[in-house]
């Protein structure tokens, strides 16, 4: 079977897609997986690291832009559609999976025109525009949150959670050479580990808040190690600040081995994208969540509310966040091991660890039904 996955733009689109790709190959090593995306550096870097092939099409974001840029993006759609048709014909695709974002529409529309089976994954509590528009074209729509299913045809919806890489489910005691040094020490029991990240490209607001918090965290200097993923732009400034403050820290632009870094953490400070929430809950981690305030449809706030209402996270608003508030929140949690354990247990209850397996099984059955000449509409579970 040849599977084409349209995913790109952010880590929130890429990593669920990578998890699915790995599960297809785990269940059937003869499967061929191809990613279709854009020329963005993040896509090239992540997919090269993960060992997957990427075909590029012309696709630009439409939402959240000015009128001229939005118009240019719409004009690019016919080109992206033509490129997608060529790719799907050449690769003789059996299944196309769209994970949202601006690379999905041309590929899913091309698959519909060619009669190829089509699946959508919506990882957020509120669906993005691309998936809502493409819903009528899909044979099956997988959603991470039950609330998202209300925006699609009920008979197509499967509530499965967000696919995560199996590495997040491995035993926590294993430490690889690629794990940051402070995490390796913490895994040996010497320290508590605080993990901070703002998504695949970092978050300037979280970086700035942590720099403002450092002067108020001096009491934790001897007992806490920090792993901080900054993104490229803020890396040097943040690294210098930790060194000046005397913290044991590993400050990096990007953490490729996030499964091991996350499993080593006692507390996480992060955004609340769908993938982050899925990974936190799979690992059973307590979190301080700072939702991206200007995310389209405020989906990060909705995701964070699910964690907070379940007792797994403390949510802080970026608009009013100060270094003192962040420092007090971190210190209060790290000094209360019982609360951290309780939050971690509640986080794990919210997790869905079999999402990728369930999706792959249904996708295989969908393609098999086409091979037998049966109807496209899947049976309701």
N, C-alpha and C positions, 0 to 999 in steps of 0.2 A: 504494500500500500504506500502511496505517495501522499504525504500530508504537507500542505502549504499553510504557514501561519503568518497572518498579517498583524504585526505588532511592532511598535516603535514609538519614539518620541521621548518616553520616560522609562525609568526602571519599573514603575508601576504597571506598565504594559509589557515590558520585556521579561521580567522574571517569572510571572505566572506562565507566560508562553514557553520559557525555557523549562520550567517544571513539567509542563505538558509534554514537550518534546522528549525529555528524558524518560518520562513514563511510557510513551509510545515505544521507544527503543528498548526499554526494560521488558515490556510485555512481548514485543516482537522485534528482535534485532534486525530483521530484514526490512523494517519500515524505513523509508526515505523521508527525511524532514528537511524542508526548505523554508527559510524565513524571507518574507518580503517586507521591506521597510524603506527608509530614506537614507540620505547621505549624512545624517547627523553622526557626529563622532561617538556619542554614547552607544549607539547601536552597533557600530563597527567594533568598538572596544569590547563591549560585553559579549557579543556573539563570537568574536574571534577567540576570546578567553574561554568561552564555553564550548568551542569547537564546532559551531554550526555555520552553514553557508548562508550568506545574505545576498539576495537580489534586490537592487534598488529601483524604485519608481519615483516619479515626480509627484509629490504630495506635500501640501502645506496646511497648517492649521487655519480654520475658518473662524472659530469662536474666539472671543476675547481680543480681536484685532480691530484696527481702524477700518473704515469702509474701503479704502484703496487696497490695503493688504488683503482684506477678505475677498474683494473682487478678483484680485490676482490669484488667490487660492482657488476660487471657483473656476477660473479660466484654466487652471492646471488640471482639473479633474478629467477632461477628455484625454489628455496625454497620459495620465496615470492609468486610465481605463484601458487604453490601447496597449500600454506596456504590460498591464496585468493579464490581458487576454493572451498576449504572446507568451508570457511566462507559463501560464496554466496549460496552454496547448503544448508547448515545448516539453514541459515536465510531466505531462499526462497525469495531472493531479486527480486523486480520488476524493480528497476532502480538503476543504478550506475552512480555517478557523480564524475568526476575527476577534481581537482582544481590545477593540475600541481604539481611539486615537485616529489621527487623520490619514494613516496609511490603510485603514481597514475598508472604507467605502469603495474605492476603485477595485480592490481585489474581490470583495464579496459580490459586487455587481457583476464583475466579469465571470465569476463562478456561476452566478444565476443564469447569465446568458448562455453559458456552456453546459448547463445541466449538471454541474458538479455539486455534490452534497455540501451544505453550508451550516456552520455552527458558530454561535456567538458566545463569548464569555464576558459577563459584566461583573467586575470585582467590587464595585462600590455600592453603598446603600442606596444611592440615587443614580440611575443610569445616565451616562453621558449622551450627548446629542447623536454621535455617530451610531451607537448601538440602538438608540430609540428609532432612528430613521431606518436602520437596516433590519430591525426586528421582523417586519413582514416577509423578508427574503430568507430568513433562517429556517432550517428544519428543526433545530433544537437550540434553546437559549439557556445557557447555564448561568446561574446567578449565585453570588456569595451570600447575599442577604435576602431574606424572604420579602422584605419591603420592596426590593427592586423588581421582584416578579410582577407586581401590580401594574407595571408599565408595559407589559407584553401580553401576547395571547396566552391565556393560562395553560392550554394543552401543550404548548411548546416548552414551558418553563420547567427547569430542574434546579432545585435549591441544593447546591453541593459545596458551598464554601469557595475559597480561593486556592487554586493549586499552589503548592510550595515545593521547593526542592527537597528531596528525601534526606539531604545532608542535615536539614534542620531537625530530623528525628533521630539522629545517631546519638549514642551515649555521650554525655557531657564531659566525661573524664578524658576522652581522647584529645590530645593537643598536637596539632601539626606544625611543621617548621614554618608554615606561612602565617601562623597566628601571631598577632602582635605580641611583643615581649611582655608587656604588662599583663595581658590576658593569660599568658602562659604561667606567669608567677601566681596570678590569682587562682588559676585552675588547680594549683598545688596547695591552695588554702591559706596563703600568706596575707591576702588583702581582700577587701571588697572591691568589686570592679564596677565602675560607672561607664556605661556606653552612651555616647551622644552622636546622633547623626540626623541629617535633615533630608533624607531621600537620596536618590542616586547622584544628584548634582550638588548636594550640600544645601544649607539654608543660612543665608547671611543673618537673618534675624535671630536664629538660635545661636549662631556663632557669637554675635554681639552680646546676646543676653548672658552667655556663659563667661565671656570676658568681664562683663560687669559683675557677675556672681563670684568670681574667683577671690576677690578681696574679703568676701564674707564667708569663705569656706576654709579658712586657715586651720580650723580645729580638726578638719578631716585629712589634712595633708599627709599625716603619717600612716593613715589606715586605709586610704582609698587610692586606687589606681584608675586612670582614666583612658579610655579609647575614644577618640573624637574624630569622626569623619567630617571634614570641612568643606569638600569641594575644592576646586583648583584656586579660585580667586582669593579666598581668605586663608589659605593654608599657612603661609609664612608668618602672618601676623598672629594667628591663633597659636601656632607652635611656639613662637617667641614668648607669648604671654604665659603659657603653662611653665616654660622653663624659668621665667622670671619669678613666678609664684612658688616654685619649688615642688611642683606636683610630679609624681611618677606618671608619665603620660606617653601615649603613642598617638601622635597627631598625623593623620594621613589624608590625602585628597579623596581617596576612594578605598573602601574595604571590599576586596573581592571575596575573601573568605568570611562573609557575614554569618553563615551558620555557626561557625566555631566562636566567632567574636560574640554573637548574641547569646549562645549557650553559656558562655563564661560570665555573663553580666549578672550582677545582683539587682541593678536598677537601670532602666533605659530612659533617656530623654530623647524624644524624637517627634517628627511629624506623625500624622495619622492617616497616611495613604492606605488603601485597601491591602496592599501587599505587606506593608509594615504591620498592620493589625493582624493579618493572618500569620505572619512569622512570630510575632510576639505571643499569640495565643497557642500556637503549636509548641513553642518552647516553654510556655507557662511563666512568662516574665511580667513583673510589675513595671509600670511605666508612668512617666510624666509626659503627657501628650500636649503638644503645642500645634494645633491645627493651622494649616495654611489659610489665612483669612480670606484671600481673594481667589481661592480655587473656584472654578466654575461650578455652580449649583451647590457650593459650600459642602461638597461631599466629604471633605476631611472632618468637618465638624460633626456630621452625622455619624461617621465611623467612630470618632472619639466618644460620642455620646453612648454608643453601644458598649464600649469598654468601661466607661465610667459608671454607667447604670448597672453593669455586671460586677462592680466592685474591684475591677482589675487595674484601674488607672486613675490618676489625678489629671484633670484637664485644666490648662492655663491658657488664657486668652493672650494672643500676641499683641493685640492693640494696647493693652494696659500692663504688659509684662515689664517688670524691673529686675535688675540683677539681684536685689535683696530678696524679692519674692521667690525667684527661682532658687536661690541659695537656701532659703529657709525650707522650701519644699523638699529639696534634695536631702538636706541634713536631717530633717524630721523623719523621712522614710529610711534613710540608711542607718539611723540610730535605733530603729524599731524592727529588729529581725522578725518578730512575730507578725507584724503587719505586712512586711514584705512577703513572707511565706503565704499568708492568707490571700494577698493580692495575686501572687503567682498561681495559687491553686484555682482561684476564680478565673484567672486568665486562661488556664488550661481547659477549664470547663467550656469556655466559649470557642475553643479551637475545633477545626475540622481537619483531620490529618489524612483523610482518604479521598480528598477532592479530585486529585489528578487520576487516581485509579478509577473512580466512578466515571469521570468524563471520558477516559480512553475506552472503557468497556462500552459505553453508549455510542461513542463515535464508531467503533468497530462494528457494532450491530447495525448502525445506520448505513454504513457503506455496504455491509453484507446484504441488507434488504434491497439495496439498489441492484446489486449483482444478481439477485433472485427475481428482479422485476417487480418487487412489492412497492407500495405507495411510500412517499417521502415522509408523510406525517408519522412521527413516533407515537407509540402507544403511551397513554398516561400511566404514571407509576401509581 
